[in-house]
């Protein structure tokens, strides 16, 4: 698949002798069934940010070493299941899942946790203080869940993909993509200092906005929107069985145009 060259700065085409190490990160494609069909929750990153400034993205971020805390009350597929999916050890897999839940809560206010293994909180506004403490790294996800007697609902997440930033980029991430459905009663607010705006859009609308210059999408975001949009509903997306393999896009010069190419 090839995406438009204007997604890539031409100054970054040459591959460095020593590519930057890709840091572990996570992204959650938060979905709901809207009046016009399947919708995804999207954030427009603040311009000037060191990575992906001005780009429209899904909630996500880096993995904190505390995300691997084994004291987290956990229900759903165990770490060993996620480890097999992402081809990592169990501790790393645990960190990925916890980071996904934490980052989505920090950036959207949506929390995949509940009082027990069969329920999920319907209103997260009572946790506003803890949400800010998580953002400020004053507390860990494990500490927050323990203080509120909440159980992490890993069964509400599904693995989707593993994208790695091209070798040519000076700042690189090895990002595991998850999908999740908006829990009943909860609202995604996008109240994060990292985003200038947030909105629910159908994948087709978001892609059209990118094609017409109203949004900027990175290749993984574009591709993922296309994939979930083709399935058409939250139920179908969550039921999709995925084989997760690393995808590392290549930057190819085609005359005066730089294209992003991947399988």
Beta strands, then each sheet from edge to edge (+ up, - down):
strand 1: 2-3
strand 2: 23-34
strand 3: 37-45
strand 4: 56-57
strand 5: 59-62
strand 6: 74-75
strand 7: 113-114
strand 8: 151-153
strand 9: 157-164
strand 10: 173-181
strand 11: 195-201
strand 12: 246-248
strand 13: 250-254
strand 14: 257-261
sheet 1: 1+ 14- 13+
sheet 2: 4+ 3- 2+ 5-
sheet 3: 4+ 3- 2+ 10+ 9- 12-
sheet 4: 4+ 3- 11+
sheet 5: 6+ 8+ 7-
end
